[in-house]
Amino acid sequence: MDIPRIFTIAESAHRIHNPFTPEKLAVLGAALRLEPGARVLDLGSGSGEMLCTWARDHGVVGTGVDLCRSFSEQARSRAGELGVAGRVRFIHGDAAGYVSDEKVDVAACVGATWIGGGVAGTVELLSRSLRPGGILLIGEPYWRNLPPTEEVAKGCLAGSISDFLPLPELLASFGRLGCDVVEMVLADQDGWDRYEAAKWFTMRRWLEANPGDELAEEVRARLSSEPERHARYTRVYLGWGVFALMPR
């Protein structure tokens, strides 16, 4: 049980597997007004940076679930590094369908809404673990500028233009799901650059160390094409943010 290896190679040096900087992650934690002892569930927790830093900075406790074995191992290591291993735990497993045994104050899926088949299904899944009055966190792309063609949308690694909404429509869609939007923190271009460009350095170093690997040709192709693709498409058209919701 794991994610495709190409992703673990490209993002092996990432602490945050989304276009968020550590500063943005800290802003989000402060914006949620987290109390010591608040219980957080993070589905698709990646390398655990959100849970680990919030445990350190705000005293939360929590559980992260992620399909990637190496990211889950990195998360446990990070918890030890920050001295919060007793406050957070990380499960290597499929977050799709995961429901906490104990109701949580914050239920999050930050950048992995495919676990619920999209935003609506993920909101429903997270709500099953949420205490009354708790907060849902959804991390999701949106169109900063609507692509003029389907080809441009595919350049942003979307399947089609309809995969994402412009920001006003995305915010309105949360209301139709029965939620109030109570906070949001949006990625900026620097966050996108840190997320995307860090992959290029990682891929180059990996190629130098693994020239005979069966994925070397695919990694080389990505390294050759990704800088231009990012500059031409992602930077221009695609936004990303984390949205705090409270069920009505």
C-alpha positions, 0 to 999 in steps of 0.5 A, spaced: 500 500 500 503 506 497 503 512 492 506 511 485 514 511 486 515 517 482 511 522 487 515 519 493 522 520 489 520 528 487 517 530 493 522 526 498 525 532 500 519 536 502 516 537 509 510 540 506 507 536 500 502 542 498 504 549 495 504 552 502 510 555 506 512 554 513 510 561 514 503 560 511 502 553 515 503 557 521 498 563 519 493 557 518 494 554 525 494 561 529 487 563 525 484 557 527 485 559 534 487 552 537 487 551 544 492 546 548 489 539 548 485 540 541 484 534 538 486 534 530 485 529 525 489 529 518 487 525 513 492 525 507 497 527 512 504 527 508 510 528 512 506 530 518 509 538 518 502 540 520 500 536 526 508 536 528 508 544 528 501 545 531 503 540 537 509 544 538 506 551 537 499 550 540 499 544 544 494 540 540 494 532 539 492 528 533 493 523 528 495 523 521 493 518 516 497 517 509 498 512 504 505 513 503 510 509 507 516 513 506 512 520 508 509 516 514 516 515 516 518 522 515 512 524 519 514 520 525 521 522 525 519 529 525 515 528 531 521 526 534 525 532 532 520 537 534 519 533 541 512 532 540 512 524 539 508 523 545 502 528 542 501 526 535 501 519 531 502 517 524 498 511 521 501 508 514 494 506 511 488 508 506 485 515 509 479 514 504 473 512 509 478 513 515 473 515 521 476 517 528 474 513 534 474 519 538 471 525 536 476 531 534 476 538 534 479 539 527 478 534 522 482 536 516 484 533 509 489 538 506 490 537 498 488 530 498 480 530 497 480 525 492 480 520 498 472 522 498 471 522 491 472 530 491 470 536 496 463 534 497 465 526 499 471 529 503 467 534 507 462 528 509 467 523 511 471 528 515 464 530 518 463 523 521 469 524 526 468 532 528 465 534 534 459 539 534 462 546 533 468 543 530 472 545 524 473 542 518 479 544 514 479 543 506 485 544 502 483 545 494 486 548 488 482 553 484 482 557 478 486 564 479 485 565 472 480 561 468 484 557 463 482 559 455 482 551 453 482 544 455 489 544 453 491 549 458 487 546 464 491 539 462 498 544 463 496 545 470 495 537 471 488 538 471 483 533 467 479 538 465 477 545 466 471 543 470 475 539 475 476 546 479 472 552 480 474 559 481 475 562 488 468 565 489 464 559 486 469 554 490 467 558 496 459 558 494 460 551 494 461 550 501 455 553 503 451 548 498 454 543 502 451 546 509 457 549 511 460 556 513 466 558 511 470 561 517 477 562 515 481 561 509 489 562 508 491 562 500 497 560 497 501 565 493 506 564 488 512 563 492 509 557 495 507 554 488 515 556 487 517 552 493 513 546 492 514 545 485 521 548 484 524 544 490 522 537 486 527 539 480 533 539 485 531 533 488 530 529 482 536 532 479 540 529 485 536 522 485 538 522 477 545 523 479 545 517 485 540 512 481 542 513 473 540 505 472 534 505 476 528 503 472 524 510 473 530 514 471 528 515 464 521 518 467 524 522 472 529 525 467 523 527 462 519 530 468 526 534 470 526 537 463 519 539 462 517 541 469 520 548 470 517 550 463 510 547 465 510 550 471 512 557 469 507 557 463 501 554 466 501 553 474 503 560 476 499 563 471 492 559 472 492 555 478 491 557 486 490 553 492 488 554 499 486 551 505 478 553 507 476 552 514 468 550 515 463 549 520 457 545 519 451 549 520 
